[in-house]
Amino acid sequence: MQTAVEHLDSALRTKPVQAPPDFSLVLGGPLFYLCRRAHLAGKALGLLHREVVAISLFVWLPLLLLSVIEGHAIGGGIKIPFLHDIEANVRFLVALPVLIVAELVVHRRISPLVRRFLDRRIVGPEELPRFNAAVKSALRGRDHVAVEGILLLLVYTVGLWFWQSQIALGESTWYARAEPQHLHLTLAGYWYVYVSIPVFQFILLRWYLRLGIWFRLLWKISRLNLHLSAAHPDRAGGIGFLGGSSYAFGPILFAEGVLLSGVIASRVVYEGASLLSFKMEVAGFVIFFIFVVLGPLVMFAPLLERIQRKGSAEYGLLASRYIFGFEDTWMRAGTPDTRELLDTPHIQSMADIGNVYANVRQMRLVPFGSKDITFLAVVTAAPLLPLLLTMFSLADVVKLLAKVVFR
């Protein structure tokens, strides 16, 4: 007769393990719920266009109106009128909308990836509790009020200090009159410094936070006993789909490229700097952001290296046994009957084993490839292409592109 302890133990073993909650990097946090209450965002980002228009106009339109009132919109005897400020306008009219639209892209591309660990049986039942705990921890970090509160504090302290000391021009512009020792802000400048810039910095920092949450989740998953195979066709043990996650962050890198393009354009147009003098900064910028997105995936390298080494040994042994058996059957038993050999699946099986072993030997030690690196580099550098117009005319650029494409 089964004892009560044995009955309880049997029930615990047969009880299905709870599936992880739906994961999203963007459907949460104080700002998200605030936008939902203001009907600027739907439950699944269905009203995102409202958020794009509302936030962009909130940070940009007052700058235009106040600049018009003060006579600094297109003239006013200052070095840089508002509508001529390339850096400010591309920040709020291009980079900011892209950062907001990126929420939809990230949600649609990143959310299914967590489920793939289960659908592809990469995370087995014995590791599911730890996997669920990692997902729930990531969701708590996304939704924590204090985290976004700290970001807000940073933009009004470190962010403002950095802008005033490193970015603000030391000459009279639409947002400030240059005076000894400090800048005297205009009316538009007060809105720019204490509203527009902090809003933009907050949204940008929130993306950095989300990147950190995503990579922390991946780090926890990489510590699990994952079920990977060196023979998997993706040549990354079965987690090659993680390289595709980099595509989700393409809009964020594009926005970063827009910011750099605006800064360089302002320096070239208004300070007479040479575009070529920024070539090292541009190269370093592109490399840095590729590393930001793909670098953390290297955390899977030790696991993939072990899988590849184990797979090479196991599939090498299997291939040797099969080939020796093939030779014993068809090569060392006298002259083989070619017609009989062609009627058997042995030749095709040997070819299949060769293909599998080739996959094992060519397995990557990181879950991304050169295609992913190229995509991120192109997306990050694309906003910098219009800067060529500071060196060449539009007709020259078109001719150059035509020669490259049609040569």
C-alpha positions, 0 to 999 in steps of 0.5 A, a space after each residue: 500500500 502506497 504511503 502518504 509520503 510516497 503519494 505526495 512525492 509521486 504527485 509532485 513529480 507528475 505535476 506540470 511545471 508552470 510555463 514562463 510568463 509572456 516576456 516583453 522588454 517594452 510592455 511595462 514600466 511607469 512611462 509605459 503605463 502613464 502613456 496607456 492611461 493618457 491613451 497614447 499607447 495601446 495594450 500591445 503598442 497599437 496606438 504607438 503613432 499617438 505617442 510618437 506625435 505627442 512626445 515629439 511635438 511636446 519637446 520640439 514645438 515649444 522650441 519653435 514657438 518660443 524661438 519665433 517669439 524671441 526672433 531666433 527662429 531663422 535670424 536675429 543676429 545670432 550664429 545659429 538660429 533654431 531652424 538652422 540648428 541641425 543637431 537639435 532638429 534631427 535629435 527631436 524630429 528624427 532620432 526621438 521618433 525612431 527611438 519610440 517606434 523601436 519599441 514596436 520592433 523590439 517587442 515583435 522580434 524579442 518577445 518570441 525568442 524567450 518562447 523558442 528556448 522551450 519550443 525547441 527543447 533547449 531548456 528541459 523540464 529540469 531547468 524550467 523552474 530556474 528559467 522561469 525565475 530568470 524571466 520573472 526577474 527580468 520583468 521585475 527589473 523592467 517594471 520597477 518604479 525606482 529604476 526609472 526614478 533613478 534614470 530621471 534623477 540622472 538626466 537632471 543631474 549628470 545629463 544636464 552637467 554633461 550637456 552644458 560642459 561638453 555639448 553646448 556651444 560657447 557662442 550665442 545661439 537660439 537657446 543661449 547668449 554666451 557670457 563670461 563663465 556661463 550661458 544665459 539661457 533664452 526662453 526657448 533655452 529654458 524649455 530646451 535644457 529643462 524639458 526637451 533634453 531631459 525627455 530625450 535623455 530619459 528615453 535613450 537611457 531607458 533603452 540602455 536599461 532595457 538592453 541591460 535587462 535583456 543581456 542579464 536574462 541571456 546571461 542567466 539562461 547561459 548558466 543553465 544546463 541547455 540542451 544543445 547539439 553540435 550537429 544543428 543546421 544553424 551551426 550555433 548549437 541550436 541558438 543561432 536565433 539569438 544572432 537575429 535578436 540584433 536586428 531588433 535593436 537596429 532602430 536604436 543604433 540608427 537613432 544613435 547614428 542620427 545623433 552622431 551625424 547631427 553633431 558632426 554636421 553642426 561642427 562642419 557647417 558652423 565651426 569649419 571642421 573637416 569631415 575627414 577629421 571625424 573618420 576615427 570617431 565614426 569608426 570607433 562609434 560604429 565598432 562600439 555599438 556593434 560590440 554593445 549589441 553583439 558582445 554580450 552574446 559571447 557569454 555563450 562561447 564557453 558553452 558552445 565550445 564544450 558542445 563543439 568539442 564533445 560533438 566532434 568526438 562523438 560524431 567523429 567516432 560515429 563516422 569512423 564506425 560507419 566508414 569502417 563497417 562500409 569498407 568491411 562490407 563493400 571493400 574488403 569482402 572481394 570485388 564489390 558488385 556495383 549494381 548491388 551497391 547502388 541499390 542500397 542506402 549505404 552510399 547516401 548514408 555515408 554522404 549524410 554522415 559527412 554532411 553532419 560531421 561538416 556541420 559539427 566541424 564548422 560550428 560557430 563558437 558565438 550565436 551570430 555571424 558576419 551577416 549580423 555584424 554587417 547589418 549592424 554596421 550598415 544601420 549605424 553608419 547609414 545616417 552618416 551618408 548625408 554628411 558627404 554632401 558637405 564635401 560633394 554636391 548631390 550630383 557628385 554623390 549620385 554619380 559616385 553611387 551609380 558607378 558603384 552600383 552599375 560598374 
